[in-house]
Amino acid sequence: MGEANTLAVLAGGVGGSVGAFVGVAIGGDPMRVTLITLVVALAVGSAVVASAVIAGDVEFLVDPDGE
């Protein structure tokens, strides 16, 4: 698996897990839980990608071959 795929899997996994936890912890009707989960998952997933960019671990974004 390439670096881009690994980063996508990590961002999705971490974002989804944290989003689901926060959505269920806040509670409410199912639509509210779903929306909170989605928003938190996107925010956390974006933060994972941003931290990789800041750390300089994203050379693969410049190279079209993914190497």
N, C-alpha and C positions, 0 to 999 in steps of 0.2 A: 504494500500500500504506500502510495506517495505521501509526501509531507502535506500536500493540500488536502488529500482525503483524510489523513490522520487528524489534522486540525479541524476539519468539518465534523468528524465523528466526535471529537472531544467537546467542541462547542455545542453540538446538538445534545450530547449526553448530559453534560453539566447543566446546560440551560434548561433542558426538559425536566431534569430531576429537581433542581431548585425551584423551577416554576410550579411544578406539581405540588411540592411541599408547601410553598407559600400560598398557592391557590386553595388548597384544602385547609390549611391552618386558618386562613381568614374566613373561609366558609361563605355561607349565603346560598342563594339559589344556584342551580347548575350553570346557568348562563354566566353569572358573575364569576363563579369559580373558573370556568373555561376562559373567560377574557383575562382574568388576573393571571392565570397560568400562562397564557399566550404572551402577554406583555412582559412578564418577568422572565420567561424563557428567552424571548428575543433580546432583552436587555443583558441578561447574563451571558448568552451566547456571543453577543456583540462584544462584551467586555473580554471574553476569552480570546477572541480574534484580535482585539485591540492590544491586549497585553502581549500577544505574539509579535505584533507589528512593532510595538515599542521595544521589545527585547531583541529585535533584529532577527527573529527566527523565520522570516518569510521571504527568503531569497527566491523561492519557487514562484512568487507572484510576478517577478520580473522576467523569468525565463519561460518562454512558451512551451518548452519541452517538459517542464515540471521537475527539472533536475537542479 
